[in-house]
Amino acid sequence: MLAFDNQLTASEVLRAFHHDEPFLFLGAAFNTVTVILIGLSIIRRKADGMLLSLGWFAHLYGIRLWINSDLLHLSVPPTEFFHRLSAAVDYLVPVPAFIFFYFAGFLGKMGKIVAPVFVLLFLCLSAGSMLFGTHTAFREINNSVIVIALVAVALRWFRRMVHDRDSRVIGIGLLCFVLPSLFDNLFGPSHIEPYGFAILLACLGYVAAHRTLQRDRKYGELQQELELARRIQLSILPAAFPESQSFRVAAKYVPMTSVAGDLYDFLVAGDEQAGLLIADVSGHGVPAALIASMVKMAAISQRAQAAQPAALLEGMNAALCGNTQGQYVTAAYAYLDAQSQVLHYSAAGHPAMMLLRDDHVTEVTENGMILAAVSNAAYETRTLPLKPGDRLLLYTDGLVEARNSEGKLFGEESLAAEFRSSSELSPIKAVDHLIAAVQRWTKAQDDDLTALVCDFVGAPSSASSD
């Protein structure tokens, strides 16, 4: 009698295996897809919502096939926990599907509302099954929602199939999956739904791969364009200030992004005169960089007014007004005459220039209206005597407005202290010192950083005799 029971049990196991063989294979294939998609995300070093949700979808459906197999039912005692787990997995399967359609943009404008509602509903059904056991009400809610969702999604895609290739592919997959799924949810389990799911998964995989490659290609093109824009912007910045008997000048520009809106220029660079311009366009990125190029051209067009800072800013303002698409520009310009040993300075809404003389820092302020705001804005020029050994600092507001982890500004006092401590450094080391001090202060750079330092050595004749 015992031998007969053993033979009967072996026969049942073999029969169950042959019955479940295609579904066990499909379950393994679906989980293999999951591993491939996760590996692809790891290789790309980027968490892709479409790929990960598709992998989750394939994994849950594969697990569902294994759990519902006759072979597993023969191997695992029919405990209450097993029944609850099986029902919970069934309710979880649609969750990643809705997430996939959301990330793929197929839910339309209502996706932000529809996807969370359905996801929350199925999560509640899954949690309810684990906590309270399997209930007919849970199954009826699940079946009703699945039918409504499948029909609604199918109708939406069939309307879009004519105009969009991805929609046509999705439509084919949905058709192959919806019909057996509807039959399964309305009339009971079928044996063809897993094959329909395999077709749907293949279609979704094609769409995900197509959109991912398309997005990566566009991202690559955008990166190339940004790199070209960065090189173009760097090309509009002047080369190093030429060798001069009277001046030692250095500048450093650290953009927040690949391209940005800070600008400096040497409108005059010689032994006897130096014209130093610094400007800051509101905003960041490509728009600010484009406006910065316009500021550069506006400054060059006013080079004839280089000895008169107020007139130069007025001319720049007239050239820019109405052409900056609502973005404003702050600027400061200093003209140094070595022979007369005077400094002429004017600014347009820009942070005050700093003068380091005899180990004491003084702010030089002469501010008018920001550029490109009012067409008839007027500016004034402030004139100061120059002494050999004077050091000037022009900078953009990114230095003083940098915040630390507590939200505290770096501020003018800290910048003045760092500027004073740089008195024994060369101009190039001084700008490096100032930028580094700000970068140590802030954890994340949230604005462009530009600093320009100019040392007045003395009149050309004095420099020669020395």
TORVEXMI-842269 format. One line per field, with one value per residue (C-alpha): x, y negated, z negated; residue in three letters; residue number from 1. Coordinates in steps of 0.02 Angstrom, whole numbers, padded with zeros to 5 digits, always signed. Layout:
<atoms>
u	c(X, ...)
v	c(Y, ...)
w	c(Z, ...)
type	c(Ala, ...)
seq	c(NUM, ...)
</atoms>
This chain:
<atoms>
u	c(+00000, +00143, +00229, +00068, +00052, +00232, +00204, +00045, +00134, +00276, +00149, +00059, +00222, +00271, +00099, +00104, +00277, +00224, +00071, +00172, +00327, +00288, +00234, +00387, +00494, +00401, +00420, +00607, +00615, +00519, +00637, +00786, +00717, +00713, +00896, +00945, +00851, +00926, +01099, +01069, +01022, +01180, +01289, +01210, +01233, +01062, +00897, +00779, +00597, +00536, +00666, +00651, +00460, +00461, +00582, +00472, +00320, +00407, +00470, +00302, +00214, +00348, +00332, +00144, +00162, +00273, +00159, +00005, +00090, +00021, +00198, +00220, +00050, +00107, +00271, +00206, +00071, -00086, -00064, -00161, -00001, +00031, -00145, -00125, +00045, -00023, -00167, -00050, +00064, -00086, -00137, +00041, +00064, -00030, +00069, +00228, +00122, +00042, +00211, +00284, +00144, +00167, +00354, +00329, +00207, +00063, -00061, -00076, -00110, -00208, -00060, -00006, -00177, -00225, -00060, -00048, -00233, -00221, -00053, -00120, -00277, -00180, -00056, -00202, -00277, -00110, -00085, -00266, -00242, -00088, -00172, -00351, -00339, -00418, -00592, -00713, -00733, -00547, -00554, -00708, -00630, -00470, -00562, -00674, -00529, -00422, -00563, -00601, -00416, -00378, -00527, -00489, -00305, -00342, -00467, -00343, -00205, -00313, -00355, -00170, -00107, -00123, -00010, +00125, +00234, +00261, +00073, +00049, +00173, +00089, -00080, -00026, +00041, -00114, -00228, -00134, -00143, -00311, -00419, -00356, -00348, -00528, -00577, -00475, -00552, -00730, -00741, -00596, -00415, -00354, -00195, -00157, -00139, +00048, +00083, -00010, +00092, +00252, +00199, +00151, +00317, +00410, +00312, +00342, +00525, +00537, +00455, +00565, +00723, +00671, +00630, +00784, +00899, +00808, +00824, +01008, +01041, +00955, +01050, +01214, +01172, +01127, +01292, +01386, +01293, +01329, +01513, +01517, +01428, +01554, +01700, +01619, +01588, +01766, +01826, +01742, +01839, +02004, +02172, +02290, +02321, +02477, +02643, +02633, +02753, +02612, +02483, +02474, +02301, +02225, +02047, +01960, +01787, +01702, +01528, +01391, +01344, +01430, +01387, +01333, +01312, +01468, +01589, +01750, +01850, +02001, +01940, +02110, +02271, +02437, +02580, +02492, +02306, +02196, +02009, +01933, +01753, +01654, +01471, +01341, +01184, +01034, +00992, +01101, +01134, +01121, +01004, +01122, +01272, +01188, +01153, +01334, +01391, +01280, +01357, +01530, +01482, +01399, +01558, +01669, +01555, +01586, +01775, +01794, +01721, +01844, +01919, +01746, +01663, +01493, +01481, +01534, +01397, +01268, +01314, +01308, +01138, +01069, +01133, +01061, +00894, +00750, +00863, +00887, +00715, +00682, +00848, +00948, +01135, +01243, +01415, +01562, +01701, +01866, +01984, +02160, +02280, +02459, +02529, +02407, +02391, +02202, +02061, +01894, +01754, +01570, +01447, +01271, +01189, +01349, +01435, +01557, +01738, +01866, +02030, +02172, +02295, +02421, +02339, +02170, +02019, +01899, +01740, +01728, +01544, +01466, +01311, +01179, +01031, +01058, +01088, +00946, +00811, +00783, +00838, +00885, +00977, +01117, +01278, +01410, +01598, +01697, +01879, +02009, +02198, +02306, +02462, +02593, +02553, +02365, +02266, +02089, +01957, +01809, +01692, +01517, +01387, +01411, +01559, +01469, +01302, +01372, +01289, +01356, +01259, +01175, +01115, +01236, +01304, +01491, +01466, +01571, +01663, +01729, +01776, +01868, +01961, +02014, +02062, +02169, +02255, +02302, +02410, +02574, +02510, +02525, +02364, +02337, +02365, +02254, +02103, +02132, +02137, +01973, +01879, +01944, +01888, +01711, +01708, +01762, +01621, +01481, +01441, +01359, +01396, +01231, +01295, +01435, +01598, +01708, +01849, +01969, +02121, +02227, +02390, +02450, +02640, +02666, +02691, +02790, +02940, +02946, +02935, +03075, +03191, +03159)
v	c(+00000, -00120, -00081, -00120, -00288, -00330, -00282, -00387, -00537, -00524, -00514, -00668, -00764, -00715, -00760, -00928, -00962, -00929, -01038, -01181, -01164, -01307, -01422, -01381, -01421, -01585, -01631, -01602, -01703, -01848, -01850, -01844, -02000, -02080, -02039, -02107, -02271, -02295, -02258, -02382, -02517, -02479, -02487, -02653, -02715, -02791, -02740, -02735, -02733, -02646, -02507, -02474, -02473, -02356, -02241, -02245, -02205, -02055, -01993, -01998, -01913, -01777, -01751, -01743, -01603, -01504, -01529, -01473, -01319, -01146, -01088, -01214, -01168, -00988, -01040, -01170, -01131, -01235, -01351, -01511, -01612, -01538, -01584, -01761, -01779, -01716, -01842, -01983, -01949, -01947, -02120, -02188, -02139, -02291, -02417, -02424, -02424, -02589, -02658, -02608, -02693, -02848, -02860, -02823, -02969, -02861, -02912, -03089, -03241, -03140, -03024, -03116, -03082, -02914, -02823, -02860, -02818, -02648, -02609, -02652, -02547, -02391, -02414, -02423, -02264, -02176, -02234, -02191, -02013, -01988, -02060, -01997, -01850, -01821, -01895, -01890, -02079, -02103, -01992, -02080, -02251, -02192, -02113, -02265, -02389, -02280, -02265, -02452, -02498, -02377, -02433, -02618, -02598, -02494, -02621, -02762, -02671, -02616, -02800, -02845, -02697, -02787, -02931, -02856, -02702, -02669, -02675, -02549, -02431, -02454, -02427, -02260, -02204, -02261, -02174, -02011, -02030, -02114, -01981, -01832, -01944, -01996, -01814, -01767, -01904, -01874, -01686, -01608, -01559, -01529, -01451, -01577, -01737, -01707, -01698, -01861, -01936, -01880, -01973, -02126, -02121, -02111, -02262, -02361, -02314, -02377, -02542, -02561, -02524, -02639, -02783, -02756, -02757, -02908, -02999, -02952, -03012, -03178, -03192, -03159, -03290, -03413, -03379, -03409, -03572, -03625, -03583, -03686, -03828, -03816, -03829, -03975, -04064, -04035, -04104, -04271, -04290, -04380, -04298, -04341, -04526, -04569, -04609, -04786, -04899, -04974, -04838, -04657, -04585, -04412, -04345, -04180, -04122, -03969, -03943, -03855, -03752, -03717, -03891, -04040, -04228, -04302, -04400, -04498, -04591, -04703, -04845, -04931, -04838, -04928, -05004, -05168, -05126, -04980, -04964, -04824, -04767, -04638, -04594, -04472, -04421, -04365, -04181, -04034, -03917, -03947, -04100, -04191, -04143, -04212, -04377, -04380, -04370, -04520, -04613, -04576, -04649, -04800, -04835, -04819, -04938, -05069, -05050, -05230, -05282, -05174, -05323, -05378, -05239, -05325, -05357, -05179, -05106, -05223, -05164, -04982, -05009, -05088, -04942, -04810, -04889, -04792, -04650, -04543, -04459, -04529, -04475, -04611, -04640, -04713, -04780, -04876, -04962, -05033, -05137, -05158, -05291, -05256, -05422, -05531, -05395, -05407, -05281, -05314, -05196, -05172, -05030, -04975, -04885, -04787, -04741, -04875, -04864, -04836, -04934, -04862, -04997, -04988, -04827, -04913, -04867, -05004, -04982, -05093, -05124, -05220, -05127, -05170, -05076, -04897, -04879, -04841, -04901, -05084, -05154, -05327, -05275, -05393, -05346, -05440, -05417, -05416, -05469, -05414, -05437, -05283, -05239, -05111, -04951, -04973, -04814, -04815, -04678, -04668, -04520, -04454, -04428, -04239, -04264, -04363, -04272, -04097, -04008, -03877, -03726, -03838, -03961, -04099, -04212, -04224, -04413, -04566, -04563, -04386, -04428, -04585, -04483, -04354, -04493, -04575, -04409, -04393, -04550, -04453, -04340, -04371, -04422, -04248, -04165, -04296, -04256, -04070, -04105, -04203, -04075, -03932, -04022, -04037, -03856, -03798, -03900, -03827, -03643, -03665, -03807, -03891, -04039, -04084, -04142, -04274, -04376, -04500, -04568, -04712, -04776, -04951, -04944, -05128, -05244, -05172, -05284, -05229, -05047, -05068, -05152, -05016)
w	c(+00000, -00041, +00124, +00219, +00128, +00169, +00352, +00357, +00279, +00405, +00546, +00482, +00469, +00647, +00714, +00623, +00691, +00870, +00846, +00769, +00877, +00999, +00857, +00752, +00904, +00934, +00750, +00762, +00924, +00845, +00695, +00813, +00896, +00724, +00692, +00864, +00837, +00664, +00734, +00875, +00749, +00648, +00804, +00853, +00673, +00682, +00601, +00751, +00696, +00853, +00849, +00662, +00662, +00813, +00722, +00567, +00675, +00755, +00587, +00499, +00643, +00648, +00460, +00482, +00611, +00493, +00343, +00440, +00513, +00468, +00431, +00292, +00220, +00207, +00125, +00001, -00126, -00095, -00244, -00275, -00256, -00083, -00026, -00091, -00007, +00159, +00154, +00103, +00252, +00369, +00311, +00326, +00509, +00583, +00477, +00582, +00741, +00694, +00641, +00810, +00907, +00800, +00830, +01015, +01024, +01087, +00952, +01019, +00914, +00786, +00754, +00597, +00522, +00599, +00567, +00379, +00352, +00436, +00356, +00183, +00213, +00262, +00120, -00002, +00072, +00055, -00124, -00166, -00102, -00210, -00365, -00350, -00231, -00063, -00044, +00101, +00089, +00120, +00273, +00342, +00319, +00402, +00550, +00576, +00571, +00686, +00814, +00811, +00820, +00962, +01065, +01035, +01076, +01229, +01297, +01268, +01360, +01504, +01535, +01537, +01637, +01804, +01754, +01645, +01675, +01489, +01464, +01604, +01522, +01353, +01434, +01506, +01337, +01246, +01368, +01344, +01155, +01128, +01210, +01106, +00951, +00972, +00994, +00840, +00731, +00792, +00814, +00719, +00745, +00923, +00987, +01123, +01019, +00982, +01168, +01192, +01051, +01138, +01294, +01192, +01100, +01264, +01330, +01170, +01177, +01355, +01308, +01153, +01252, +01394, +01277, +01170, +01322, +01391, +01226, +01209, +01386, +01351, +01187, +01277, +01408, +01271, +01182, +01344, +01369, +01190, +01212, +01372, +01282, +01139, +01260, +01350, +01186, +01126, +01292, +01259, +01097, +01125, +01120, +00978, +00951, +01052, +00970, +00903, +00812, +00710, +00680, +00627, +00663, +00640, +00647, +00614, +00668, +00593, +00670, +00572, +00726, +00892, +00951, +00850, +00848, +00767, +00876, +00860, +00991, +01012, +01123, +01106, +01068, +01077, +00982, +00945, +00936, +00887, +00912, +00807, +00832, +00733, +00761, +00695, +00791, +00689, +00700, +00749, +00892, +01079, +01072, +00955, +01062, +01218, +01130, +01068, +01249, +01287, +01139, +01210, +01379, +01298, +01200, +01354, +01448, +01313, +01307, +01369, +01200, +01102, +01009, +00950, +00848, +00831, +01019, +01056, +00944, +01019, +01193, +01140, +01060, +01218, +01323, +01206, +01160, +01239, +01299, +01143, +01133, +00960, +00884, +00799, +00792, +00655, +00701, +00633, +00730, +00668, +00774, +00704, +00770, +00717, +00774, +00675, +00542, +00531, +00532, +00616, +00563, +00601, +00574, +00619, +00473, +00440, +00275, +00218, +00274, +00137, +00120, +00016, -00035, -00177, -00242, -00254, -00146, -00087, +00013, +00167, +00207, +00351, +00406, +00534, +00608, +00666, +00853, +00975, +00856, +00905, +01073, +01010, +00851, +00799, +00709, +00611, +00605, +00443, +00453, +00325, +00314, +00342, +00243, +00291, +00198, +00209, +00244, +00317, +00310, +00428, +00400, +00431, +00295, +00296, +00179, +00043, +00060, +00040, -00107, -00224, -00291, -00420, -00288, -00339, -00202, -00171, -00166, -00128, -00294, -00267, -00088, -00147, -00278, -00149, -00029, -00163, -00201, -00017, -00018, -00005, +00134, +00320, +00408, +00482, +00313, +00232, +00343, +00312, +00126, +00129, +00234, +00125, -00033, +00035, +00092, -00080, -00155, -00050, -00027, +00143, +00263, +00304, +00406, +00524, +00444, +00527, +00451, +00531, +00440, +00503, +00424, +00463, +00470, +00513, +00660, +00807, +00774, +00591, +00642, +00768, +00645, +00519)
type	c(Met, Leu, Ala, Phe, Asp, Asn, Gln, Leu, Thr, Ala, Ser, Glu, Val, Leu, Arg, Ala, Phe, His, His, Asp, Glu, Pro, Phe, Leu, Phe, Leu, Gly, Ala, Ala, Phe, Asn, Thr, Val, Thr, Val, Ile, Leu, Ile, Gly, Leu, Ser, Ile, Ile, Arg, Arg, Lys, Ala, Asp, Gly, Met, Leu, Leu, Ser, Leu, Gly, Trp, Phe, Ala, His, Leu, Tyr, Gly, Ile, Arg, Leu, Trp, Ile, Asn, Ser, Asp, Leu, Leu, His, Leu, Ser, Val, Pro, Pro, Thr, Glu, Phe, Phe, His, Arg, Leu, Ser, Ala, Ala, Val, Asp, Tyr, Leu, Val, Pro, Val, Pro, Ala, Phe, Ile, Phe, Phe, Tyr, Phe, Ala, Gly, Phe, Leu, Gly, Lys, Met, Gly, Lys, Ile, Val, Ala, Pro, Val, Phe, Val, Leu, Leu, Phe, Leu, Cys, Leu, Ser, Ala, Gly, Ser, Met, Leu, Phe, Gly, Thr, His, Thr, Ala, Phe, Arg, Glu, Ile, Asn, Asn, Ser, Val, Ile, Val, Ile, Ala, Leu, Val, Ala, Val, Ala, Leu, Arg, Trp, Phe, Arg, Arg, Met, Val, His, Asp, Arg, Asp, Ser, Arg, Val, Ile, Gly, Ile, Gly, Leu, Leu, Cys, Phe, Val, Leu, Pro, Ser, Leu, Phe, Asp, Asn, Leu, Phe, Gly, Pro, Ser, His, Ile, Glu, Pro, Tyr, Gly, Phe, Ala, Ile, Leu, Leu, Ala, Cys, Leu, Gly, Tyr, Val, Ala, Ala, His, Arg, Thr, Leu, Gln, Arg, Asp, Arg, Lys, Tyr, Gly, Glu, Leu, Gln, Gln, Glu, Leu, Glu, Leu, Ala, Arg, Arg, Ile, Gln, Leu, Ser, Ile, Leu, Pro, Ala, Ala, Phe, Pro, Glu, Ser, Gln, Ser, Phe, Arg, Val, Ala, Ala, Lys, Tyr, Val, Pro, Met, Thr, Ser, Val, Ala, Gly, Asp, Leu, Tyr, Asp, Phe, Leu, Val, Ala, Gly, Asp, Glu, Gln, Ala, Gly, Leu, Leu, Ile, Ala, Asp, Val, Ser, Gly, His, Gly, Val, Pro, Ala, Ala, Leu, Ile, Ala, Ser, Met, Val, Lys, Met, Ala, Ala, Ile, Ser, Gln, Arg, Ala, Gln, Ala, Ala, Gln, Pro, Ala, Ala, Leu, Leu, Glu, Gly, Met, Asn, Ala, Ala, Leu, Cys, Gly, Asn, Thr, Gln, Gly, Gln, Tyr, Val, Thr, Ala, Ala, Tyr, Ala, Tyr, Leu, Asp, Ala, Gln, Ser, Gln, Val, Leu, His, Tyr, Ser, Ala, Ala, Gly, His, Pro, Ala, Met, Met, Leu, Leu, Arg, Asp, Asp, His, Val, Thr, Glu, Val, Thr, Glu, Asn, Gly, Met, Ile, Leu, Ala, Ala, Val, Ser, Asn, Ala, Ala, Tyr, Glu, Thr, Arg, Thr, Leu, Pro, Leu, Lys, Pro, Gly, Asp, Arg, Leu, Leu, Leu, Tyr, Thr, Asp, Gly, Leu, Val, Glu, Ala, Arg, Asn, Ser, Glu, Gly, Lys, Leu, Phe, Gly, Glu, Glu, Ser, Leu, Ala, Ala, Glu, Phe, Arg, Ser, Ser, Ser, Glu, Leu, Ser, Pro, Ile, Lys, Ala, Val, Asp, His, Leu, Ile, Ala, Ala, Val, Gln, Arg, Trp, Thr, Lys, Ala, Gln, Asp, Asp, Asp, Leu, Thr, Ala, Leu, Val, Cys, Asp, Phe, Val, Gly, Ala, Pro, Ser, Ser, Ala, Ser, Ser, Asp)
seq	c(1, 2, 3, 4, 5, 6, 7, 8, 9, 10, 11, 12, 13, 14, 15, 16, 17, 18, 19, 20, 21, 22, 23, 24, 25, 26, 27, 28, 29, 30, 31, 32, 33, 34, 35, 36, 37, 38, 39, 40, 41, 42, 43, 44, 45, 46, 47, 48, 49, 50, 51, 52, 53, 54, 55, 56, 57, 58, 59, 60, 61, 62, 63, 64, 65, 66, 67, 68, 69, 70, 71, 72, 73, 74, 75, 76, 77, 78, 79, 80, 81, 82, 83, 84, 85, 86, 87, 88, 89, 90, 91, 92, 93, 94, 95, 96, 97, 98, 99, 100, 101, 102, 103, 104, 105, 106, 107, 108, 109, 110, 111, 112, 113, 114, 115, 116, 117, 118, 119, 120, 121, 122, 123, 124, 125, 126, 127, 128, 129, 130, 131, 132, 133, 134, 135, 136, 137, 138, 139, 140, 141, 142, 143, 144, 145, 146, 147, 148, 149, 150, 151, 152, 153, 154, 155, 156, 157, 158, 159, 160, 161, 162, 163, 164, 165, 166, 167, 168, 169, 170, 171, 172, 173, 174, 175, 176, 177, 178, 179, 180, 181, 182, 183, 184, 185, 186, 187, 188, 189, 190, 191, 192, 193, 194, 195, 196, 197, 198, 199, 200, 201, 202, 203, 204, 205, 206, 207, 208, 209, 210, 211, 212, 213, 214, 215, 216, 217, 218, 219, 220, 221, 222, 223, 224, 225, 226, 227, 228, 229, 230, 231, 232, 233, 234, 235, 236, 237, 238, 239, 240, 241, 242, 243, 244, 245, 246, 247, 248, 249, 250, 251, 252, 253, 254, 255, 256, 257, 258, 259, 260, 261, 262, 263, 264, 265, 266, 267, 268, 269, 270, 271, 272, 273, 274, 275, 276, 277, 278, 279, 280, 281, 282, 283, 284, 285, 286, 287, 288, 289, 290, 291, 292, 293, 294, 295, 296, 297, 298, 299, 300, 301, 302, 303, 304, 305, 306, 307, 308, 309, 310, 311, 312, 313, 314, 315, 316, 317, 318, 319, 320, 321, 322, 323, 324, 325, 326, 327, 328, 329, 330, 331, 332, 333, 334, 335, 336, 337, 338, 339, 340, 341, 342, 343, 344, 345, 346, 347, 348, 349, 350, 351, 352, 353, 354, 355, 356, 357, 358, 359, 360, 361, 362, 363, 364, 365, 366, 367, 368, 369, 370, 371, 372, 373, 374, 375, 376, 377, 378, 379, 380, 381, 382, 383, 384, 385, 386, 387, 388, 389, 390, 391, 392, 393, 394, 395, 396, 397, 398, 399, 400, 401, 402, 403, 404, 405, 406, 407, 408, 409, 410, 411, 412, 413, 414, 415, 416, 417, 418, 419, 420, 421, 422, 423, 424, 425, 426, 427, 428, 429, 430, 431, 432, 433, 434, 435, 436, 437, 438, 439, 440, 441, 442, 443, 444, 445, 446, 447, 448, 449, 450, 451, 452, 453, 454, 455, 456, 457, 458, 459, 460, 461, 462, 463, 464, 465, 466)
</atoms>
